[in-house]
Structures are given as structure tokens and as C-alpha cells.
Amino acid sequence: MNTRIPILKLGNCLLISIQWELDDQTALQFQEDLLHRIYETGANGVVIDLTSLDVIDSFIAKVLGDVINMSKLMGAKVVLTGIQPAVAITLIELGIQLEGVQTALDLEKGLETLRRELGE
Amino acid sequence: MNTRIPILKLGNCLLISIQWELDDQTALQFQEDLLHRIYETGANGVVIDLTSLDVIDSFIAKVLGDVINMSKLMGAKVVLTGIQPAVAITLIELGIQLEGVQTALDLEKGLETLRRELGE
């Protein structure tokens, strides 16, 4: 059974779309996979698209906050796209630190934001 | 458990990366999801990236051939990227019809090919 989230590489950016509620194991596997791909590819930008995600539970929100900070540590800028109201509420209420994380409406705008930030 | 393949929308193209061997159920679900997304979004291009796929079994090869032909029927051009040797061998040996399907080295080149084909 495949319970991993594919990570797409487009130029020097990685694209991830989380389209269904993750279970805890999948979320942790995603964290590991993403950091590994950043290291392996030397990507300097990451877009995580949450458009199709209606809700997010506290564990997944924490993993998401962590993976964003870890990615930044590894030198990759992160843009979050398509955050729905309930997801925004959960992230803020849980005090997830998303300082310095850009957001955008959709994947395309996220990629534009990232390329602008990276000065391309 | 999530055993679906995320389909990313970038402009008027859909991007799919198949990174692990699919089981039969996931492959059929993917076929249904992709056709539904083409209809829903009006996408006129699809890039299916197989870079991380080492091998492909005959059932999955058939589903892949089918979904490409179905997408074309629905008006979307398909580009396959990152086909590895063993995958190419399986597709040809099984006589999977991939007429008129463009291929490219990686996701980025696939997207370029598609945009050129679509006259953008």
C-alpha cells in the first residue's frame, strides 16, 4: 500500500499537494521524504498546496509547522498555498509558528511568489 | 488510509507524479480521478511523470495506456516524462498504444513540450 505523498520537482522547486487528510504515519513519512528530497536535489524552494484539504488536526498541523521550519533550516524557502478557512483557524489557534512563510492563492501563484522571492 | 494519487493543477495543465508501484485499486482510482479532474477543471494538458518508477506490471501498463487515450478523448494532450528502460520495455512488449503521445526527460521539459504543443 502506498501511503506516501509524491514530491514533484519542477526546476529548482519542489511541489507537494496534500489533497486528503493525512494519518500520523503518512505525515511523518512526508516530513522525512521532503527533507531528504531537499537535500538530494538541492532545491531552494518548496510549494505546499493545501487547496483540497478541508480540515487539519492538531498533530498534522504541528508536523506541517515543523517541516516548514526544518525546510528553512536546510535553505529552502516555503510557500503555502490554498489554505482554507478551517485550516487557517486550526493553524493559528494551535499557535503554529509560520513566521516568514509566504502564502498564495493557488499552486501557480505560489510558484510565481517563490520565483520572485528567489530572484529568478 | 490514503491510496490515491494527488493531481496538481498548474495553469491549464494537470501534473501527476507516479513515484511508487501502484496496486490495481489505486491505478483504477487514479484513472477515475484524472478524468474527473480534466472534466472539472477544463485542463487541456496533462503531464504524467514516471521518473521514480523502476518497473511497471502489465495491469498498470494497460491502465496507463487507457487513461492516456481517455484523456485525449476528453480533449487533453498528454505528455509522459521520465520513462525508465524497464518501463519502456514493458509498455512496448505489451503493445500498449501510445500513438501521438509526446515524451520528455523530466517534468519541467514535459511542461515546456505541452505548452509549446498547446501554442502558448
gemmi code that builds the backbone of each chain (N, CA, C; Angstrom):
import gemmi

chains = {
    "A": [
        ("MET", (0.838, -1.206, 0.000), (0.000, 0.000, 0.000), (0.871, 1.255, 0.000)),
        ("ASN", (0.516, 2.180, -0.846), (1.247, 3.417, -0.919), (0.592, 4.478, -0.045)),
        ("THR", (1.278, 4.863, 1.028), (0.714, 5.916, 1.853), (1.724, 7.055, 1.959)),
        ("ARG", (2.430, 7.269, 0.837), (3.375, 8.375, 0.815), (2.861, 9.463, -0.107)),
        ("ILE", (3.316, 10.668, 0.141), (2.877, 11.794, -0.673), (3.938, 12.070, -1.735)),
        ("PRO", (3.588, 12.038, -3.016), (4.586, 12.297, -4.044), (5.106, 13.737, -3.948)),
        ("ILE", (6.387, 13.884, -4.203), (7.014, 15.209, -4.206), (7.511, 15.450, -5.620)),
        ("LEU", (6.973, 16.480, -6.280), (7.326, 16.748, -7.673), (8.446, 17.773, -7.727)),
        ("LYS", (9.359, 17.582, -8.642), (10.450, 18.535, -8.804), (10.234, 19.298, -10.102)),
        ("LEU", (10.165, 20.614, -9.999), (9.996, 21.444, -11.186), (11.092, 22.503, -11.134)),
        ("GLY", (12.101, 22.355, -11.995), (13.246, 23.253, -11.910), (13.906, 23.067, -10.555)),
        ("ASN", (14.132, 24.178, -9.850), (14.759, 24.057, -8.533), (13.748, 24.142, -7.389)),
        ("CYS", (12.476, 23.894, -7.747), (11.432, 23.914, -6.722), (10.806, 22.538, -6.556)),
        ("LEU", (10.354, 22.265, -5.354), (9.606, 21.030, -5.106), (8.139, 21.402, -4.899)),
        ("LEU", (7.263, 20.620, -5.477), (5.825, 20.860, -5.354), (5.177, 19.680, -4.640)),
        ("ILE", (4.349, 20.020, -3.678), (3.605, 18.976, -2.972), (2.162, 19.417, -2.866)),
        ("SER", (1.263, 18.511, -3.165), (-0.148, 18.818, -2.986), (-0.725, 17.814, -2.001)),
        ("ILE", (-1.213, 18.339, -0.883), (-1.828, 17.456, 0.114), (-3.323, 17.532, -0.113)),
        ("GLN", (-3.889, 16.439, -0.617), (-5.278, 16.515, -1.071), (-6.242, 15.749, -0.193)),
        ("TRP", (-5.717, 14.999, 0.758), (-6.611, 14.257, 1.648), (-6.046, 14.357, 3.047)),
        ("GLU", (-6.913, 14.184, 4.025), (-6.446, 14.199, 5.408), (-5.389, 13.120, 5.599)),
        ("LEU", (-4.292, 13.495, 6.201), (-3.203, 12.542, 6.397), (-3.369, 11.812, 7.714)),
        ("ASP", (-2.964, 10.548, 7.745), (-2.835, 9.922, 9.056), (-1.439, 10.266, 9.581)),
        ("ASP", (-1.234, 10.009, 10.865), (0.002, 10.444, 11.522), (1.246, 9.863, 10.858)),
        ("GLN", (1.177, 8.577, 10.510), (2.336, 7.905, 9.930), (2.707, 8.524, 8.575)),
        ("THR", (1.687, 8.792, 7.756), (1.920, 9.394, 6.440), (2.537, 10.784, 6.590)),
        ("ALA", (2.070, 11.520, 7.597), (2.594, 12.870, 7.820), (4.079, 12.817, 8.184)),
        ("LEU", (4.446, 11.884, 9.049), (5.851, 11.777, 9.456), (6.724, 11.304, 8.291)),
        ("GLN", (6.162, 10.374, 7.502), (6.883, 9.892, 6.325), (7.100, 11.048, 5.340)),
        ("PHE", (6.077, 11.893, 5.190), (6.168, 13.060, 4.312), (7.286, 13.994, 4.781)),
        ("GLN", (7.330, 14.230, 6.088), (8.368, 15.100, 6.654), (9.757, 14.581, 6.288)),
        ("GLU", (9.947, 13.301, 6.490), (11.238, 12.676, 6.195), (11.552, 12.751, 4.692)),
        ("ASP", (10.535, 12.400, 3.866), (10.734, 12.394, 2.412), (11.083, 13.783, 1.897)),
        ("LEU", (10.373, 14.807, 2.400), (10.598, 16.157, 1.894), (12.010, 16.636, 2.220)),
        ("LEU", (12.429, 16.424, 3.471), (13.768, 16.875, 3.864), (14.829, 16.132, 3.047)),
        ("HIS", (14.577, 14.855, 2.826), (15.505, 14.051, 2.034), (15.583, 14.576, 0.591)),
        ("ARG", (14.431, 14.909, 0.011), (14.418, 15.412, -1.364), (15.093, 16.784, -1.486)),
        ("ILE", (14.915, 17.634, -0.454), (15.577, 18.943, -0.473), (17.096, 18.733, -0.508)),
        ("TYR", (17.564, 17.813, 0.343), (18.997, 17.534, 0.414), (19.516, 16.962, -0.903)),
        ("GLU", (18.770, 15.997, -1.422), (19.153, 15.238, -2.614), (19.179, 16.112, -3.873)),
        ("THR", (18.174, 16.996, -3.992), (18.026, 17.765, -5.230), (18.654, 19.150, -5.134)),
        ("GLY", (18.969, 19.591, -3.925), (19.448, 20.954, -3.754), (18.386, 21.996, -4.072)),
        ("ALA", (17.130, 21.613, -3.974), (16.033, 22.543, -4.258), (16.101, 23.719, -3.291)),
        ("ASN", (15.804, 24.922, -3.794), (15.795, 26.053, -2.870), (14.416, 26.669, -2.681)),
        ("GLY", (13.411, 25.979, -3.175), (12.046, 26.438, -2.947), (11.092, 25.259, -2.835)),
        ("VAL", (10.072, 25.435, -2.007), (9.070, 24.379, -1.814), (7.687, 25.027, -1.812)),
        ("VAL", (6.778, 24.482, -2.611), (5.382, 24.926, -2.534), (4.553, 23.779, -1.988)),
        ("ILE", (3.869, 24.035, -0.878), (2.966, 23.017, -0.317), (1.539, 23.522, -0.525)),
        ("ASP", (0.800, 22.785, -1.334), (-0.555, 23.203, -1.691), (-1.576, 22.446, -0.851)),
        ("LEU", (-2.438, 23.196, -0.169), (-3.426, 22.568, 0.719), (-4.848, 22.779, 0.204)),
        ("THR", (-4.982, 23.195, -1.062), (-6.289, 23.563, -1.632), (-7.402, 22.571, -1.321)),
        ("SER", (-7.093, 21.286, -1.451), (-8.166, 20.294, -1.316), (-8.339, 19.786, 0.106)),
        ("LEU", (-7.643, 20.416, 1.035), (-7.705, 19.972, 2.434), (-8.706, 20.845, 3.204)),
        ("ASP", (-9.804, 20.229, 3.655), (-10.857, 20.987, 4.346), (-10.492, 21.284, 5.790)),
        ("VAL", (-9.948, 20.269, 6.429), (-9.652, 20.403, 7.852), (-8.276, 19.818, 8.126)),
        ("ILE", (-7.730, 20.146, 9.279), (-6.412, 19.650, 9.631), (-6.438, 19.380, 11.130)),
        ("ASP", (-5.917, 18.248, 11.563), (-5.946, 18.014, 13.010), (-4.661, 18.532, 13.642)),
        ("SER", (-4.632, 18.536, 14.974), (-3.540, 19.227, 15.662), (-2.185, 18.566, 15.400)),
        ("PHE", (-2.156, 17.247, 15.285), (-0.876, 16.577, 15.037), (-0.322, 16.949, 13.659)),
        ("ILE", (-1.202, 16.898, 12.660), (-0.767, 17.211, 11.299), (-0.338, 18.682, 11.204)),
        ("ALA", (-1.081, 19.546, 11.886), (-0.721, 20.966, 11.887), (0.681, 21.146, 12.464)),
        ("LYS", (0.989, 20.415, 13.536), (2.312, 20.528, 14.154), (3.400, 20.008, 13.201)),
        ("VAL", (3.131, 18.859, 12.577), (4.108, 18.295, 11.636), (4.352, 19.291, 10.491)),
        ("LEU", (3.286, 19.907, 10.017), (3.402, 20.877, 8.926), (4.255, 22.077, 9.357)),
        ("GLY", (3.964, 22.605, 10.540), (4.761, 23.714, 11.064), (6.226, 23.308, 11.184)),
        ("ASP", (6.463, 22.100, 11.691), (7.834, 21.609, 11.867), (8.556, 21.478, 10.532)),
        ("VAL", (7.882, 20.870, 9.553), (8.554, 20.591, 8.291), (8.896, 21.910, 7.576)),
        ("ILE", (8.070, 22.934, 7.784), (8.356, 24.237, 7.186), (9.625, 24.831, 7.813)),
        ("ASN", (9.703, 24.760, 9.142), (10.892, 25.286, 9.813), (12.144, 24.477, 9.473)),
        ("MET", (11.981, 23.165, 9.365), (13.120, 22.314, 9.010), (13.606, 22.617, 7.585)),
        ("SER", (12.643, 22.834, 6.673), (13.000, 23.142, 5.288), (13.781, 24.444, 5.227)),
        ("LYS", (13.323, 25.426, 6.026), (14.019, 26.715, 6.047), (15.446, 26.543, 6.547)),
        ("LEU", (15.599, 25.725, 7.575), (16.941, 25.432, 8.115), (17.849, 24.864, 7.036)),
        ("MET", (17.232, 24.080, 6.149), (18.016, 23.439, 5.092), (18.193, 24.347, 3.884)),
        ("GLY", (17.684, 25.573, 3.984), (17.952, 26.555, 2.930), (16.885, 26.640, 1.857)),
        ("ALA", (15.718, 26.051, 2.097), (14.656, 26.126, 1.093), (13.539, 27.060, 1.572)),
        ("LYS", (13.131, 27.965, 0.706), (12.012, 28.842, 1.034), (10.708, 28.085, 0.838)),
        ("VAL", (9.754, 28.293, 1.741), (8.494, 27.567, 1.631), (7.342, 28.533, 1.379)),
        ("VAL", (6.485, 28.176, 0.445), (5.245, 28.920, 0.212), (4.090, 27.952, 0.417)),
        ("LEU", (3.124, 28.376, 1.232), (1.912, 27.569, 1.439), (0.808, 28.127, 0.563)),
        ("THR", (0.081, 27.266, -0.123), (-0.994, 27.770, -0.977), (-2.321, 27.083, -0.660)),
        ("GLY", (-3.384, 27.815, -0.977), (-4.737, 27.248, -0.888), (-5.199, 26.903, 0.511)),
        ("ILE", (-4.804, 27.721, 1.500), (-5.235, 27.437, 2.874), (-6.717, 27.777, 3.026)),
        ("GLN", (-7.518, 26.796, 3.399), (-8.946, 27.021, 3.592), (-9.210, 27.560, 4.990)),
        ("PRO", (-10.387, 28.190, 5.184), (-10.685, 28.815, 6.481), (-10.438, 27.913, 7.690)),
        ("ALA", (-10.981, 26.689, 7.672), (-10.852, 25.824, 8.854), (-9.387, 25.474, 9.131)),
        ("VAL", (-8.599, 25.382, 8.063), (-7.175, 25.070, 8.221), (-6.447, 26.271, 8.837)),
        ("ALA", (-6.787, 27.473, 8.349), (-6.183, 28.697, 8.890), (-6.500, 28.826, 10.377)),
        ("ILE", (-7.765, 28.557, 10.716), (-8.190, 28.657, 12.122), (-7.383, 27.694, 12.988)),
        ("THR", (-7.271, 26.457, 12.554), (-6.522, 25.454, 13.335), (-5.071, 25.872, 13.513)),
        ("LEU", (-4.434, 26.310, 12.420), (-3.013, 26.679, 12.500), (-2.801, 27.806, 13.511)),
        ("ILE", (-3.657, 28.826, 13.451), (-3.491, 29.973, 14.355), (-3.832, 29.597, 15.793)),
        ("GLU", (-4.960, 28.879, 15.957), (-5.373, 28.522, 17.318), (-4.348, 27.648, 18.021)),
        ("LEU", (-3.646, 26.843, 17.262), (-2.628, 25.978, 17.868), (-1.298, 26.700, 18.035)),
        ("GLY", (-1.263, 27.952, 17.555), (-0.035, 28.718, 17.708), (1.118, 28.178, 16.882)),
        ("ILE", (0.791, 27.522, 15.759), (1.844, 27.017, 14.881), (2.627, 28.211, 14.305)),
        ("GLN", (3.918, 28.157, 14.471), (4.758, 29.268, 14.039), (4.984, 29.190, 12.531)),
        ("LEU", (4.448, 30.161, 11.812), (4.659, 30.185, 10.366), (5.307, 31.507, 9.975)),
        ("GLU", (6.201, 31.971, 10.829), (6.851, 33.253, 10.560), (7.671, 33.197, 9.283)),
        ("GLY", (7.493, 34.235, 8.492), (8.309, 34.318, 7.286), (7.858, 33.363, 6.202)),
        ("VAL", (6.715, 32.693, 6.415), (6.223, 31.816, 5.359), (5.244, 32.589, 4.489)),
        ("GLN", (5.533, 32.613, 3.200), (4.638, 33.279, 2.264), (3.450, 32.381, 1.989)),
        ("THR", (2.339, 33.001, 1.665), (1.185, 32.216, 1.250), (0.692, 32.755, -0.087)),
        ("ALA", (-0.059, 31.940, -0.800), (-0.605, 32.368, -2.082), (-1.895, 31.594, -2.328)),
        ("LEU", (-2.649, 32.075, -3.310), (-3.975, 31.510, -3.556), (-3.922, 30.075, -4.084)),
        ("ASP", (-3.096, 29.867, -5.089), (-3.037, 28.520, -5.670), (-1.604, 28.178, -6.077)),
        ("LEU", (-1.442, 26.984, -6.563), (-0.122, 26.451, -6.880), (0.636, 27.372, -7.840)),
        ("GLU", (-0.066, 27.834, -8.869), (0.585, 28.674, -9.871), (1.089, 29.979, -9.257)),
        ("LYS", (0.239, 30.625, -8.454), (0.644, 31.881, -7.811), (1.738, 31.622, -6.782)),
        ("GLY", (1.681, 30.459, -6.135), (2.711, 30.091, -5.170), (4.073, 29.963, -5.828)),
        ("LEU", (4.073, 29.348, -7.000), (5.305, 29.154, -7.746), (5.862, 30.502, -8.224)),
        ("GLU", (4.951, 31.382, -8.650), (5.359, 32.752, -9.043), (5.986, 33.484, -7.867)),
        ("THR", (5.324, 33.421, -6.711), (5.827, 34.083, -5.500), (7.230, 33.588, -5.184)),
        ("LEU", (7.388, 32.283, -5.245), (8.658, 31.653, -4.920), (9.750, 32.113, -5.882)),
        ("ARG", (9.436, 32.134, -7.172), (10.438, 32.509, -8.159), (10.809, 33.975, -8.021)),
        ("ARG", (9.827, 34.795, -7.615), (10.107, 36.210, -7.387), (11.029, 36.350, -6.178)),
        ("GLU", (10.675, 35.649, -5.099), (11.477, 35.673, -3.858), (12.909, 35.209, -4.097)),
        ("LEU", (13.029, 34.208, -4.969), (14.356, 33.653, -5.225), (15.096, 34.481, -6.276)),
        ("GLY", (14.406, 35.540, -6.747), (15.053, 36.460, -7.674), (15.292, 35.881, -9.046)),
        ("GLU", (14.330, 35.073, -9.519), (14.500, 34.492, -10.860), (13.694, 35.265, -11.889)),
    ],
    "B": [
        ("MET", (-6.832, 5.280, 5.287), (-5.601, 5.181, 4.509), (-5.761, 5.888, 3.165)),
        ("ASN", (-4.786, 6.642, 2.807), (-4.816, 7.348, 1.528), (-4.067, 6.545, 0.483)),
        ("THR", (-4.793, 6.043, -0.487), (-4.115, 5.322, -1.556), (-4.491, 5.959, -2.879)),
        ("ARG", (-4.633, 7.286, -2.871), (-4.929, 7.989, -4.103), (-3.719, 8.804, -4.499)),
        ("ILE", (-3.635, 9.070, -5.792), (-2.509, 9.842, -6.296), (-2.942, 11.294, -6.440)),
        ("PRO", (-2.240, 12.218, -5.802), (-2.630, 13.625, -5.932), (-2.449, 14.111, -7.370)),
        ("ILE", (-3.365, 14.937, -7.815), (-3.291, 15.533, -9.146), (-3.152, 17.034, -8.946)),
        ("LEU", (-2.032, 17.597, -9.414), (-1.769, 19.018, -9.200), (-2.210, 19.801, -10.414)),
        ("LYS", (-2.775, 20.966, -10.180), (-3.206, 21.821, -11.284), (-2.269, 23.017, -11.361)),
        ("LEU", (-1.650, 23.197, -12.519), (-0.754, 24.330, -12.708), (-1.200, 25.017, -13.989)),
        ("GLY", (-1.841, 26.182, -13.845), (-2.418, 26.834, -15.010), (-3.484, 25.929, -15.609)),
        ("ASN", (-3.388, 25.679, -16.910), (-4.381, 24.801, -17.535), (-3.852, 23.372, -17.734)),
        ("CYS", (-2.799, 23.056, -16.976), (-2.248, 21.699, -17.064), (-2.411, 20.961, -15.737)),
        ("LEU", (-2.530, 19.660, -15.836), (-2.540, 18.826, -14.639), (-1.216, 18.067, -14.567)),
        ("LEU", (-0.655, 17.986, -13.380), (0.616, 17.288, -13.186), (0.409, 16.111, -12.255)),
        ("ILE", (0.948, 14.971, -12.652), (0.863, 13.787, -11.814), (2.239, 13.154, -11.776)),
        ("SER", (2.683, 12.808, -10.600), (3.934, 12.085, -10.483), (3.649, 10.743, -9.832)),
        ("ILE", (3.939, 9.676, -10.554), (3.741, 8.338, -10.005), (5.093, 7.867, -9.499)),
        ("GLN", (5.242, 7.781, -8.175), (6.574, 7.570, -7.619), (6.762, 6.191, -7.013)),
        ("TRP", (5.674, 5.457, -6.905), (5.794, 4.118, -6.345), (4.925, 3.199, -7.168)),
        ("GLU", (5.256, 1.921, -7.134), (4.433, 0.948, -7.837), (3.001, 1.009, -7.316)),
        ("LEU", (2.061, 1.070, -8.227), (0.664, 1.174, -7.831), (0.061, -0.215, -7.676)),
        ("ASP", (-0.860, -0.354, -6.716), (-1.663, -1.579, -6.735), (-2.835, -1.320, -7.682)),
        ("ASP", (-3.532, -2.386, -8.038), (-4.569, -2.286, -9.065), (-5.665, -1.286, -8.694)),
        ("GLN", (-6.072, -1.328, -7.421), (-7.160, -0.455, -6.986), (-6.767, 1.017, -7.099)),
        ("THR", (-5.519, 1.323, -6.694), (-5.037, 2.704, -6.753), (-4.973, 3.177, -8.203)),
        ("ALA", (-4.559, 2.273, -9.093), (-4.459, 2.628, -10.507), (-5.845, 2.967, -11.079)),
        ("LEU", (-6.835, 2.170, -10.740), (-8.185, 2.431, -11.247), (-8.760, 3.712, -10.650)),
        ("GLN", (-8.458, 3.935, -9.365), (-8.902, 5.169, -8.714), (-8.248, 6.379, -9.384)),
        ("PHE", (-6.968, 6.235, -9.741), (-6.240, 7.309, -10.413), (-6.893, 7.638, -11.756)),
        ("GLN", (-7.234, 6.569, -12.501), (-7.874, 6.761, -13.804), (-9.164, 7.584, -13.646)),
        ("GLU", (-9.969, 7.194, -12.677), (-11.236, 7.885, -12.433), (-10.984, 9.333, -11.993)),
        ("ASP", (-10.039, 9.508, -11.048), (-9.748, 10.850, -10.530), (-9.246, 11.776, -11.630)),
        ("LEU", (-8.352, 11.250, -12.496), (-7.770, 12.106, -13.531), (-8.843, 12.577, -14.515)),
        ("LEU", (-9.676, 11.642, -14.970), (-10.707, 12.019, -15.929), (-11.678, 13.024, -15.298)),
        ("HIS", (-11.986, 12.803, -14.026), (-12.869, 13.717, -13.314), (-12.246, 15.114, -13.221)),
        ("ARG", (-10.931, 15.169, -12.915), (-10.255, 16.471, -12.795), (-10.175, 17.186, -14.145)),
        ("ILE", (-9.967, 16.423, -15.237), (-9.936, 17.054, -16.563), (-11.286, 17.716, -16.842)),
        ("TYR", (-12.361, 16.982, -16.544), (-13.703, 17.489, -16.777), (-13.970, 18.734, -15.930)),
        ("GLU", (-13.629, 18.624, -14.651), (-13.912, 19.642, -13.647), (-13.140, 20.944, -13.915)),
        ("THR", (-11.868, 20.800, -14.310), (-11.004, 21.975, -14.435), (-10.922, 22.486, -15.872)),
        ("GLY", (-11.370, 21.680, -16.830), (-11.217, 22.070, -18.228), (-9.759, 22.103, -18.664)),
        ("ALA", (-8.909, 21.361, -17.969), (-7.482, 21.324, -18.319), (-7.317, 20.798, -19.740)),
        ("ASN", (-6.377, 21.374, -20.486), (-6.140, 20.848, -21.833), (-4.770, 20.201, -21.988)),
        ("GLY", (-4.092, 20.010, -20.885), (-2.812, 19.316, -20.927), (-2.593, 18.513, -19.649)),
        ("VAL", (-1.919, 17.371, -19.801), (-1.624, 16.515, -18.649), (-0.183, 16.031, -18.765)),
        ("VAL", (0.594, 16.189, -17.704), (1.930, 15.602, -17.673), (1.935, 14.487, -16.631)),
        ("ILE", (2.266, 13.283, -17.071), (2.385, 12.165, -16.129), (3.862, 11.805, -16.034)),
        ("ASP", (4.412, 12.006, -14.849), (5.839, 11.795, -14.632), (6.081, 10.433, -13.985)),
        ("LEU", (6.921, 9.637, -14.640), (7.185, 8.281, -14.136), (8.636, 8.130, -13.660)),
        ("THR", (9.324, 9.265, -13.480), (10.754, 9.252, -13.156), (11.131, 8.250, -12.074)),
        ("SER", (10.351, 8.190, -11.012), (10.752, 7.370, -9.868), (10.222, 5.945, -9.950)),
        ("LEU", (9.633, 5.600, -11.091), (9.042, 4.269, -11.234), (10.024, 3.354, -11.983)),
        ("ASP", (10.536, 2.324, -11.278), (11.534, 1.428, -11.873), (10.894, 0.421, -12.819)),
        ("VAL", (9.783, -0.127, -12.367), (9.133, -1.194, -13.136), (7.637, -0.932, -13.165)),
        ("ILE", (6.971, -1.608, -14.090), (5.529, -1.426, -14.217), (4.964, -2.800, -14.570)),
        ("ASP", (3.874, -3.198, -13.934), (3.335, -4.516, -14.289), (2.303, -4.362, -15.406)),
        ("SER", (1.860, -5.485, -15.937), (1.045, -5.411, -17.156), (-0.298, -4.731, -16.907)),
        ("PHE", (-0.883, -4.935, -15.741), (-2.172, -4.307, -15.465), (-2.046, -2.789, -15.412)),
        ("ILE", (-1.005, -2.327, -14.694), (-0.804, -0.883, -14.553), (-0.469, -0.272, -15.920)),
        ("ALA", (0.331, -0.994, -16.720), (0.671, -0.512, -18.055), (-0.601, -0.329, -18.884)),
        ("LYS", (-1.526, -1.288, -18.772), (-2.772, -1.188, -19.523), (-3.623, 0.002, -19.039)),
        ("VAL", (-3.703, 0.158, -17.730), (-4.475, 1.283, -17.179), (-3.878, 2.606, -17.659)),
        ("LEU", (-2.557, 2.668, -17.671), (-1.874, 3.886, -18.099), (-2.180, 4.188, -19.574)),
        ("GLY", (-2.067, 3.155, -20.410), (-2.409, 3.325, -21.821), (-3.848, 3.781, -21.992)),
        ("ASP", (-4.749, 3.165, -21.219), (-6.171, 3.524, -21.299), (-6.410, 4.971, -20.894)),
        ("VAL", (-5.785, 5.358, -19.771), (-6.082, 6.689, -19.239), (-5.564, 7.768, -20.198)),
        ("ILE", (-4.478, 7.467, -20.900), (-3.939, 8.407, -21.877), (-4.924, 8.572, -23.039)),
        ("ASN", (-5.438, 7.447, -23.521), (-6.405, 7.529, -24.616), (-7.710, 8.201, -24.178)),
        ("MET", (-8.125, 7.910, -22.967), (-9.351, 8.539, -22.444), (-9.168, 10.046, -22.298)),
        ("SER", (-7.989, 10.456, -21.820), (-7.721, 11.890, -21.647), (-7.764, 12.590, -22.987)),
        ("LYS", (-7.187, 11.926, -24.014), (-7.193, 12.521, -25.348), (-8.622, 12.689, -25.850)),
        ("LEU", (-9.449, 11.676, -25.611), (-10.862, 11.758, -25.995), (-11.540, 12.969, -25.354)),
        ("MET", (-11.104, 13.267, -24.127), (-11.714, 14.383, -23.416), (-11.065, 15.717, -23.777)),
        ("GLY", (-10.125, 15.682, -24.718), (-9.569, 16.935, -25.223), (-8.298, 17.396, -24.539)),
        ("ALA", (-7.661, 16.530, -23.758), (-6.421, 16.931, -23.087), (-5.226, 16.223, -23.725)),
        ("LYS", (-4.201, 16.986, -24.037), (-2.968, 16.407, -24.553), (-2.166, 15.829, -23.403)),
        ("VAL", (-1.550, 14.673, -23.647), (-0.791, 14.023, -22.575), (0.690, 13.945, -22.940)),
        ("VAL", (1.532, 14.285, -22.001), (2.974, 14.091, -22.155), (3.443, 13.168, -21.038)),
        ("LEU", (4.185, 12.128, -21.414), (4.757, 11.214, -20.417), (6.209, 11.599, -20.198)),
        ("THR", (6.642, 11.667, -18.957), (8.035, 12.031, -18.710), (8.741, 11.005, -17.834)),
        ("GLY", (10.060, 10.962, -18.016), (10.907, 10.140, -17.142), (10.698, 8.646, -17.252)),
        ("ILE", (10.426, 8.153, -18.464), (10.218, 6.708, -18.628), (11.556, 5.982, -18.516)),
        ("GLN", (11.669, 5.086, -17.565), (12.908, 4.320, -17.380), (12.922, 3.109, -18.312)),
        ("PRO", (14.119, 2.560, -18.555), (14.244, 1.455, -19.512), (13.249, 0.314, -19.294)),
        ("ALA", (13.147, -0.194, -18.068), (12.275, -1.351, -17.828), (10.815, -1.008, -18.108)),
        ("VAL", (10.457, 0.250, -17.849), (9.081, 0.685, -18.089), (8.821, 0.766, -19.594)),
        ("ALA", (9.793, 1.313, -20.335), (9.678, 1.396, -21.797), (9.524, 0.003, -22.402)),
        ("ILE", (10.342, -0.931, -21.909), (10.297, -2.314, -22.408), (8.909, -2.913, -22.181)),
        ("THR", (8.403, -2.775, -20.967), (7.083, -3.334, -20.655), (6.004, -2.734, -21.551)),
        ("LEU", (6.029, -1.407, -21.698), (4.985, -0.746, -22.490), (4.989, -1.257, -23.932)),
        ("ILE", (6.183, -1.357, -24.505), (6.274, -1.793, -25.902), (5.953, -3.277, -26.040)),
        ("GLU", (6.495, -4.099, -25.140), (6.245, -5.542, -25.233), (4.771, -5.885, -25.091)),
        ("LEU", (4.060, -5.092, -24.305), (2.632, -5.353, -24.123), (1.801, -4.745, -25.249)),
        ("GLY", (2.486, -4.025, -26.142), (1.764, -3.420, -27.252), (0.813, -2.312, -26.824)),
        ("ILE", (1.151, -1.643, -25.716), (0.320, -0.521, -25.260), (0.382, 0.593, -26.311)),
        ("GLN", (-0.769, 1.034, -26.741), (-0.832, 2.058, -27.784), (-0.575, 3.432, -27.192)),
        ("LEU", (0.543, 4.008, -27.573), (0.828, 5.358, -27.088), (1.005, 6.292, -28.277)),
        ("GLU", (0.199, 6.068, -29.298), (0.318, 6.888, -30.502), (0.010, 8.353, -30.208)),
        ("GLY", (0.867, 9.194, -30.738), (0.613, 10.631, -30.584), (0.909, 11.142, -29.190)),
        ("VAL", (1.490, 10.291, -28.335), (1.839, 10.768, -27.001), (3.276, 11.260, -27.011)),
        ("GLN", (3.461, 12.503, -26.636), (4.798, 13.066, -26.543), (5.467, 12.557, -25.273)),
        ("THR", (6.790, 12.470, -25.333), (7.517, 12.128, -24.112), (8.599, 13.184, -23.886)),
        ("ALA", (9.077, 13.259, -22.681), (10.128, 14.219, -22.363), (10.937, 13.675, -21.196)),
        ("LEU", (12.100, 14.302, -20.974), (13.023, 13.789, -19.965), (12.506, 13.939, -18.544)),
        ("ASP", (12.044, 15.121, -18.214), (11.567, 15.337, -16.851), (10.341, 16.249, -16.855)),
        ("LEU", (9.817, 16.462, -15.690), (8.576, 17.211, -15.515), (8.664, 18.593, -16.161)),
        ("GLU", (9.786, 19.275, -15.939), (9.934, 20.629, -16.465), (9.908, 20.627, -17.989)),
        ("LYS", (10.658, 19.702, -18.593), (10.682, 19.630, -20.050), (9.323, 19.178, -20.583)),
        ("GLY", (8.648, 18.315, -19.839), (7.311, 17.862, -20.225), (6.334, 19.012, -20.287)),
        ("LEU", (6.422, 19.875, -19.299), (5.543, 21.036, -19.223), (5.832, 22.004, -20.372)),
        ("GLU", (7.133, 22.164, -20.676), (7.529, 23.014, -21.816), (6.953, 22.456, -23.117)),
        ("THR", (7.140, 21.137, -23.309), (6.631, 20.466, -24.510), (5.133, 20.714, -24.656)),
        ("LEU", (4.431, 20.540, -23.561), (2.983, 20.687, -23.556), (2.579, 22.109, -23.913)),
        ("ARG", (3.269, 23.077, -23.318), (2.909, 24.477, -23.567), (3.209, 24.875, -25.003)),
        ("ARG", (4.264, 24.264, -25.554), (4.594, 24.535, -26.947), (3.514, 23.930, -27.848)),
        ("GLU", (3.156, 22.665, -27.547), (2.112, 21.974, -28.316), (0.784, 22.721, -28.277)),
        ("LEU", (0.499, 23.290, -27.125), (-0.776, 23.979, -26.961), (-0.701, 25.402, -27.492)),
        ("GLY", (0.499, 25.747, -28.020), (0.655, 27.063, -28.644), (0.638, 28.220, -27.673)),
        ("GLU", (1.248, 28.002, -26.478), (1.274, 29.109, -25.510), (2.615, 29.812, -25.505)),
    ],
}
model = gemmi.Model(1)
for chain_id, residues in chains.items():
    chain = gemmi.Chain(chain_id)
    for i, (resn, *xyz) in enumerate(residues, 1):
        res = gemmi.Residue()
        res.name, res.seqid = resn, gemmi.SeqId(i, " ")
        for name, pos in zip(("N", "CA", "C"), xyz):
            atom = gemmi.Atom()
            atom.name, atom.element = name, gemmi.Element(name[0])
            atom.pos, atom.b_iso = gemmi.Position(*pos), 0.0
            res.add_atom(atom)
        chain.add_residue(res)
    model.add_chain(chain)
structure = gemmi.Structure()
structure.add_model(model)
structure.setup_entities()
